[in-house]
């Protein structure tokens, strides 16, 4: 059985999902692709918006999200940490 994801992994997953869709992803797709409950997703999205990692775009029919430069930087640095840990057999 796999271990539960920690907070930083969940943030990485959400940002990755949004970045893969080039800022044209709806909350429902984030929910499915990041494997979170609706309430958890809403909490994470609110935090990521407040901290400047993502932007919300209101549309006629709902809203979409995009990753900011700060969010992209987080993903890049997260990947570096993963590679570093892996190179020492820590992951």
N, C-alpha and C positions, 0 to 999 in steps of 0.2 A: 504494500500500500504506500502510495506517495505521501510525502509530508504536506501539510497545509502551506499555502503561500503566505509569506509575510507581507506586511504593509507595502514595503518597497517593491516587491514583485507584482503586487496588484496594481500599483501606480504604473509600473513599467508596462504591464499588459494593457491597461486602459490607453496609455499614450501611444503604444505601438499600434493598437487597433485603429485609433483615430488617424495616426500618421499614414497608415496603409491606404486609407480611403481619401487622402489628400483634402481633409477638412470637409468632406461631404458625407459625414456619417450621422445617422439619426440615433437618438438615445436607445431605441430598441435594439439596434444592431450592436451597440456597445455592450448592452446588457447580455446578449447571447454570446458574443465573441469573447468577452472577458469573464464569463461564467460567474456572475455575481447576482445576488438578490436585487430586487428593484430598489429597496431602501439603501442597501450598501452602495449601489451604483450612484444613486442621488447624492449620498453623503460624500463620496469620493469626487464626483463631478463638481459639487459646490466648493470643496476644498481646493481642487485644482484650478478652478476659475478664480477663487479668491487670492491664490498665490501666484497667479499669472502663468500657469503652465498650459492652459487651454483658453480658447475664446468660444463663446456661444454666439451663434448667428440665428436670429429669429427670421423665420420664413413665413410665407402665407400659410403653409400647411405644416406647422411644427417648428422645430429648430434643429440645427446641425452644430457640430463642433469641429474645431481645428486646433492643431498644436501650435503653440507660440515658439519663438526662438528659445525661450527659457525651457520649455518642455522638450524641445529637440536636444538641447544641451544635456538635460537630465538623462535622456535615452542614450546619448553618446557616452557619457561618463559611466552610466550603469553598465554598458557593454564593456568598457575598459576594466571595470572592477571584476566583472564576471570572467573575462579573459585572464586577468592577473591571478584570481583565485584558482581558476582551472589549471593554469600553468604550474601551480604548486600542489595540485591534487587536493585542493580544499573544497571543491564542489562535487 
